[in-house]
Amino acid sequence: MLDEPVLRMLNTLLQWIIAPVAAFVWMNYMRLQKHDTDIAVLKASSSSAKEAHDREIKEIRETSRAIMAKLDSIEEALRK
């Protein structure tokens, strides 16, 4: 099979290079998954806030139109 020095070198490589690199890659992968989840939550939150804001702006427009119509009717009544 393989000579003793080759096995020792492979063992050393695995222990001091390959295993730490694999652990680093796994740690970054797990962090990336958490960030993906956080981004999805933030996008959903932002979307719902934007929808609520759009509804509020629509209500303000409708209310201001109703106020203007009422003011127009009051002005018309005062002119008569």
Beta strands, then each sheet from edge to edge (+ up, - down):
end
